[in-house]
Amino acid sequence: MLYAVLCYNDEKAVSTWTKEEDDACMMRLGRVQDELRSEGRLGPVVRLQNTTEAKTLRKANGEHVVFDGPFAETKEQFLGFYVADVDTIDEAVEFARKLAIANPGLGSYEIRPLRVYLPSALPSEAMVTEPAE
């Protein structure tokens, strides 16, 4: 079964990390990812760009209006997600626990079962992009 492990954290705190701090966190998270990858159970891993780069499309007064930024003002922002191909939600929770240990932030992880509708909808070259500067 596929589970999304949604990662939330304080974007302002994360954005203050030095390159070295960010690289160290990514290295720790990479070790956790390698565990599932080596078992063939890790799907896509996505790190979202800052909410300042986001747009929200919302219906207002019968029309679709585009707003700058995320959909809501919150203490924590949705920063990215993992797809874990594990047998039970308990295994997905354990994976999220390992991510939480590897990540020094105070964020949270939401674990939700997935249904895949279009497993190969994206061309392979669209799967990997470089982060915006």
MARBA-3410 file (N, C-alpha, C, O; in Angstrom, 1 decimal):
133
0.8,-1.2,0.0,0.0,0.0,0.0,0.9,1.2,0.0,2.0,1.2,0.6 ~ 0.4,2.3,-0.7,1.2,3.5,-0.7,0.7,4.5,0.3,-0.5,4.6,0.5 ~ 1.6,5.1,1.0,1.3,6.2,2.0,2.0,7.4,1.7,3.2,7.4,1.3 ~ 1.4,8.6,1.8,2.1,9.9,1.7,2.5,10.2,3.1,1.7,10.1,4.1 ~ 3.7,10.7,3.2,4.2,11.2,4.5,4.5,12.7,4.2,5.5,13.1,3.6
3.5,13.5,4.7,3.5,14.9,4.4,4.4,15.6,5.5,4.1,15.4,6.7 ~ 5.3,16.4,5.1,6.2,17.1,6.0,5.9,18.5,6.3,5.7,19.3,5.3 ~ 5.7,18.9,7.5,5.4,20.3,7.9,6.5,20.8,8.8,7.0,20.1,9.7 ~ 6.8,22.1,8.7,7.7,22.7,9.6,7.6,24.2,9.5,6.9,24.7,8.6 ~ 8.2,25.0,10.3,8.2,26.4,10.3,9.2,26.8,9.2,10.4,26.8,9.3
8.6,27.3,8.1,9.4,27.6,6.9,10.4,28.7,7.2,11.6,28.7,6.7 ~ 10.1,29.7,8.0,11.0,30.8,8.4,12.2,30.2,9.1,13.3,30.7,8.9 ~ 12.0,29.3,10.0,13.1,28.7,10.8,14.0,27.9,9.8,15.2,28.0,9.9 ~ 13.4,27.1,9.0,14.2,26.3,8.0,15.0,27.2,7.1,16.1,26.8,6.7 ~ 14.4,28.3,6.6,15.0,29.1,5.6,16.2,29.9,6.3,17.0,30.5,5.5
16.4,29.9,7.6,17.5,30.5,8.2,18.7,29.6,8.3,19.8,30.1,8.7 ~ 18.5,28.3,8.0,19.7,27.4,8.1,20.7,27.8,7.1,20.5,28.3,6.0 ~ 22.0,27.7,7.6,23.1,27.9,6.6,23.1,26.7,5.6,22.4,25.7,5.8 ~ 23.8,26.9,4.5,24.0,25.8,3.6,24.5,24.5,4.2,24.0,23.4,3.9 ~ 25.4,24.7,5.1,26.0,23.5,5.8,25.0,22.8,6.7,24.9,21.6,6.7
24.1,23.6,7.4,23.1,23.0,8.2,22.0,22.3,7.4,21.6,21.2,7.7 ~ 21.7,22.9,6.3,20.7,22.3,5.3,21.3,21.0,4.7,20.6,20.0,4.7 ~ 22.5,21.1,4.3,23.2,19.9,3.7,23.3,18.8,4.7,23.1,17.6,4.4 ~ 23.6,19.1,6.0,23.7,18.1,7.0,22.3,17.4,7.3,22.2,16.2,7.4 ~ 21.3,18.2,7.3,19.9,17.7,7.5,19.5,16.8,6.3,19.0,15.7,6.5
19.8,17.3,5.1,19.5,16.5,3.9,20.3,15.2,3.9,19.8,14.1,3.4 ~ 21.5,15.2,4.4,22.3,13.9,4.5,21.7,13.0,5.5,21.6,11.8,5.2 ~ 21.3,13.5,6.6,20.6,12.6,7.6,19.3,12.0,7.1,19.0,10.8,7.2 ~ 18.5,12.9,6.4,17.3,12.4,5.8,17.6,11.4,4.7,16.8,10.4,4.5 ~ 18.6,11.6,3.9,19.0,10.7,2.9,19.3,9.3,3.4,19.0,8.3,2.7
19.9,9.2,4.6,20.2,7.9,5.1,18.9,7.2,5.5,18.8,6.0,5.3 ~ 17.9,7.9,5.9,16.6,7.3,6.2,15.9,6.9,4.9,15.4,5.8,4.8 ~ 16.0,7.7,3.9,15.4,7.4,2.6,16.1,6.1,2.0,15.4,5.3,1.4 ~ 17.4,6.0,2.2,18.2,4.9,1.6,17.7,3.6,2.2,17.7,2.6,1.4 ~ 17.2,3.6,3.4,16.7,2.3,4.0,15.5,1.8,3.2,15.5,0.6,2.8
14.5,2.7,2.9,13.3,2.2,2.1,13.7,2.0,0.7,13.2,1.0,0.1 ~ 14.6,2.8,0.1,15.0,2.7,-1.3,15.7,1.3,-1.5,15.4,0.7,-2.5 ~ 16.5,0.9,-0.6,17.3,-0.3,-0.7,16.3,-1.5,-0.7,16.6,-2.6,-1.2 ~ 15.1,-1.3,-0.1,14.1,-2.4,-0.1,13.1,-2.2,-1.2,12.2,-3.0,-1.4 ~ 13.3,-1.2,-2.1,12.4,-1.0,-3.2,11.1,-0.5,-2.8,10.1,-0.8,-3.5
11.0,0.2,-1.7,9.8,0.7,-1.1,9.6,2.2,-1.0,8.7,2.7,-0.3 ~ 10.5,2.9,-1.6,10.4,4.4,-1.6,10.0,4.9,-2.9,10.6,4.7,-3.9 ~ 8.9,5.7,-2.9,8.4,6.3,-4.1,9.0,7.7,-4.2,10.1,8.0,-3.7 ~ 8.4,8.6,-4.9,8.9,10.0,-5.1,9.1,10.7,-3.7,8.3,10.5,-2.8 ~ 10.1,11.6,-3.7,10.4,12.4,-2.6,10.4,13.8,-3.1,11.1,14.1,-4.1
9.6,14.7,-2.5,9.5,16.1,-3.1,9.7,17.1,-2.0,9.2,17.0,-0.9 ~ 10.6,18.1,-2.3,10.8,19.2,-1.4,10.2,20.4,-2.1,10.7,20.8,-3.1 ~ 9.2,21.0,-1.5,8.6,22.2,-2.1,9.5,23.4,-1.9,10.2,23.6,-0.9 ~ 9.3,24.3,-2.8,10.0,25.6,-2.7,9.2,26.5,-1.7,8.1,26.1,-1.3 ~ 9.8,27.6,-1.3,9.2,28.5,-0.3,7.7,28.9,-0.7,7.4,29.0,-1.8
6.9,29.1,0.3,5.5,29.6,0.1,5.5,30.9,-0.6,4.5,31.3,-1.2 ~ 6.6,31.7,-0.5,6.6,33.0,-1.2,6.6,32.8,-2.7,6.3,33.7,-3.5 ~ 6.9,31.6,-3.2,6.9,31.3,-4.6,5.5,30.7,-5.1,5.3,30.5,-6.2 ~ 4.7,30.5,-4.1,3.4,29.8,-4.4,2.3,30.7,-4.9,2.3,31.9,-4.6 ~ 1.3,30.2,-5.5,0.1,30.8,-5.9,-1.0,29.9,-5.5,-0.9,28.7,-5.4
-2.2,30.5,-5.2,-3.4,29.8,-4.8,-4.5,30.2,-5.7,-4.8,31.4,-5.9 ~ -5.2,29.2,-6.3,-6.4,29.5,-7.1,-7.6,29.2,-6.2,-7.8,28.1,-5.8 ~ -8.5,30.2,-6.0,-9.6,30.0,-5.2,-10.8,30.6,-5.9,-10.7,31.7,-6.5 ~ -12.0,30.0,-5.7,-13.2,30.6,-6.2,-13.7,31.6,-5.3,-13.9,31.3,-4.1 ~ -13.9,32.8,-5.8,-14.4,33.9,-5.0,-15.4,34.7,-5.8,-15.2,35.1,-6.9
-16.6,34.9,-5.2,-17.7,35.6,-5.9,-18.0,35.0,-7.3,-18.2,35.7,-8.2 ~ -18.0,33.7,-7.3,-18.3,33.0,-8.6,-17.2,33.0,-9.6,-17.4,32.4,-10.7 ~ -16.1,33.5,-9.3,-14.9,33.6,-10.3,-13.7,32.9,-9.7,-13.6,33.0,-8.4 ~ -12.8,32.4,-10.5,-11.6,31.9,-10.0,-10.5,33.0,-9.9,-10.3,33.7,-10.9 ~ -10.0,33.2,-8.7,-9.1,34.3,-8.5,-7.7,33.7,-8.0,-7.7,32.7,-7.3
-6.6,34.3,-8.5,-5.3,33.8,-8.1,-4.8,34.7,-7.0,-4.8,35.9,-7.2 ~ -4.3,34.1,-6.0,-3.7,34.8,-4.8,-2.2,34.4,-4.7,-1.8,33.3,-5.1 ~ -1.4,35.4,-4.2,0.0,35.0,-3.9,0.1,34.3,-2.7,-0.7,34.5,-1.7 ~ 1.0,33.3,-2.6,1.3,32.6,-1.4,0.4,31.4,-1.2,-0.4,31.0,-2.0 ~ 0.6,30.7,0.0,-0.1,29.5,0.3,-1.6,29.8,0.6,-2.0,30.9,0.7
-2.3,28.7,0.8,-3.8,28.8,0.9,-4.2,29.3,2.3,-5.3,29.7,2.4 ~ -3.3,29.2,3.3,-3.7,29.7,4.6,-2.5,30.2,5.4,-1.4,29.8,5.1 ~ -2.8,31.1,6.3,-1.7,31.5,7.2,-1.6,30.5,8.4,-2.6,30.3,9.1 ~ -0.5,29.9,8.5,-0.3,28.9,9.6,1.0,29.0,10.2,1.9,29.6,9.6 ~ 1.2,28.4,11.4,2.5,28.4,12.0,3.5,27.5,11.3,4.6,27.8,11.2
3.0,26.3,10.8,3.8,25.4,10.0,3.4,25.4,8.6,2.2,25.6,8.3 ~ 4.3,25.2,7.7,4.0,25.2,6.3,4.3,23.7,5.8,5.1,23.0,6.3 ~ 3.6,23.4,4.7,3.8,22.1,4.0,5.0,22.3,3.2,5.0,23.0,2.2 ~ 6.1,21.5,3.5,7.4,21.7,2.9,7.7,20.6,1.9,8.6,20.8,1.1 ~ 7.0,19.5,1.9,7.3,18.4,1.0,6.7,17.1,1.4,6.0,17.1,2.4
7.0,16.1,0.6,6.4,14.8,1.0,7.2,13.6,0.4,8.0,13.8,-0.5 ~ 7.0,12.5,1.0,7.5,11.2,0.6,6.4,10.3,0.2,5.2,10.5,0.7 ~ 6.6,9.3,-0.6,5.7,8.3,-0.9,6.4,7.0,-0.4,7.4,6.6,-1.0 ~ 5.8,6.3,0.5,6.3,5.1,1.1,5.4,3.9,0.6,4.2,4.0,0.8 ~ 6.0,2.9,0.1,5.3,1.7,-0.4,5.6,0.6,0.7,6.5,-0.2,0.6
4.7,0.6,1.7,4.9,-0.3,2.9,3.6,-1.0,3.1,2.5,-0.7,2.5 ~ 3.6,-2.0,3.9,2.4,-2.9,4.1,1.3,-2.3,5.0,0.2,-2.6,4.8 ~ 1.8,-1.6,6.0,0.8,-1.1,7.0,1.0,0.4,7.3,2.1,0.9,7.1 ~ 0.0,1.0,7.9,0.2,2.4,8.3,1.2,2.5,9.5,1.9,3.5,9.6 ~ 1.3,1.4,10.2,2.3,1.4,11.3,3.7,1.5,10.8,4.5,2.2,11.4
4.0,0.8,9.7,5.3,0.9,9.0,5.5,2.3,8.5,6.6,2.8,8.6 ~ 4.5,3.0,7.9,4.6,4.3,7.4,4.9,5.3,8.6,5.6,6.2,8.5 ~ 4.2,5.1,9.7,4.4,5.9,10.9,5.9,5.7,11.4,6.5,6.7,11.8 ~ 6.4,4.5,11.4,7.8,4.3,11.8,8.8,5.0,10.9,9.8,5.6,11.3 ~ 8.5,5.0,9.6,9.3,5.7,8.6,9.3,7.2,8.9,10.3,7.9,9.0
8.1,7.8,9.2,8.0,9.2,9.6,8.7,9.5,10.9,9.3,10.5,11.0 ~ 8.7,8.5,11.8,9.4,8.7,13.1,10.9,8.9,12.8,11.6,9.7,13.4 ~ 11.4,8.0,11.9,12.9,8.1,11.6,13.2,9.5,10.9,14.2,10.1,11.2 ~ 12.3,9.9,10.0,12.5,11.3,9.4,12.5,12.3,10.5,13.3,13.2,10.4 ~ 11.6,12.3,11.4,11.5,13.3,12.5,12.8,13.3,13.3,13.2,14.4,13.8
13.4,12.1,13.6,14.6,12.0,14.3,15.7,12.7,13.5,16.6,13.4,14.1 ~ 15.8,12.5,12.2,16.8,13.0,11.4,16.7,14.5,11.2,17.7,15.1,10.8 ~ 15.5,15.1,11.3,15.2,16.5,11.1,15.2,17.2,12.4,14.4,16.9,13.2 ~ 16.1,18.2,12.6,16.2,18.9,13.8,15.1,19.9,14.1,15.0,20.4,15.2 ~ 14.2,20.1,13.1,13.1,21.0,13.3,12.0,20.5,14.3,12.1,19.4,14.7
11.1,21.4,14.6,10.0,21.0,15.5,8.7,20.7,14.7,7.6,20.7,15.3 ~ 8.9,20.3,13.5,7.7,20.1,12.6,6.9,18.8,12.9,7.2,18.1,13.9 ~ 6.0,18.5,12.0,5.2,17.4,12.2,5.1,16.6,10.8,5.4,17.2,9.8 ~ 4.6,15.4,10.9,4.5,14.5,9.8,3.1,13.9,9.8,2.6,13.3,10.7 ~ 2.4,14.1,8.7,1.0,13.6,8.5,1.2,12.4,7.6,1.8,12.5,6.5
0.6,11.2,8.0,0.7,10.0,7.2,-0.7,9.7,6.7,-1.7,9.5,7.4 ~ -0.8,9.6,5.3,-2.1,9.3,4.7,-2.0,8.3,3.6,-1.1,8.3,2.8 ~ -3.0,7.3,3.6,-3.0,6.4,2.5,-3.2,7.1,1.2,-3.9,8.1,1.1 ~ -2.7,6.5,0.1,-2.8,7.1,-1.2,-3.6,6.2,-2.2,-3.5,4.9,-2.0 ~ -4.2,6.8,-3.1,-4.8,6.0,-4.3,-4.1,6.7,-5.5,-4.2,7.9,-5.7
-3.5,5.9,-6.3,-2.8,6.4,-7.5,-3.7,6.3,-8.7,-4.2,5.2,-9.0 ~ -4.0,7.4,-9.4,-4.9,7.4,-10.5,-4.1,7.4,-11.8,-4.6,6.7,-12.8 ~ -3.0,8.1,-11.9,-2.2,8.1,-13.2,-0.8,7.9,-12.8,0.0,8.8,-12.7 ~ -0.4,6.6,-12.6,1.0,6.3,-12.2,2.1,6.8,-13.1,3.2,7.0,-12.6 ~ 1.8,6.9,-14.4,2.9,7.3,-15.3,2.5,8.5,-16.1,2.8,8.6,-17.3
1.8,9.5,-15.5,1.3,10.6,-16.2,2.4,11.6,-16.6,2.2,12.3,-17.5 ~ 3.5,11.7,-15.8,4.6,12.6,-16.1,5.6,11.9,-16.9,6.0,10.8,-16.7 ~ 6.2,12.7,-17.9,7.3,12.1,-18.6,8.5,12.1,-17.7,8.6,12.9,-16.8 ~ 9.4,11.2,-17.9,10.6,11.0,-17.0,11.4,12.3,-16.8,11.9,12.5,-15.7 ~ 11.5,13.1,-17.8,12.3,14.3,-17.6,11.7,15.3,-16.7,12.3,16.3,-16.3
10.4,15.2,-16.5,9.7,16.1,-15.6,9.8,15.7,-14.1,9.4,16.5,-13.2 ~ 10.4,14.6,-13.9,10.4,14.0,-12.5,11.5,14.7,-11.7,11.3,14.8,-10.4 ~ 12.6,15.2,-12.3,13.7,15.8,-11.5,13.9,17.2,-12.0,14.1,17.5,-13.2 ~ 13.8,18.2,-11.0,14.1,19.6,-11.4,15.1,20.1,-10.4,15.2,19.7,-9.2 ~ 15.8,21.1,-10.8,16.7,21.8,-9.9,16.0,22.9,-9.1,15.0,23.5,-9.6
16.3,23.0,-7.8,15.6,24.0,-7.0,15.9,25.5,-7.5,17.0,25.7,-8.1 ~ 14.9,26.3,-7.3,15.0,27.7,-7.7,16.0,28.4,-6.8,16.1,28.1,-5.6 ~ 16.8,29.3,-7.3,17.7,30.1,-6.5,17.1,31.2,-5.8,17.7,32.0,-5.0
END
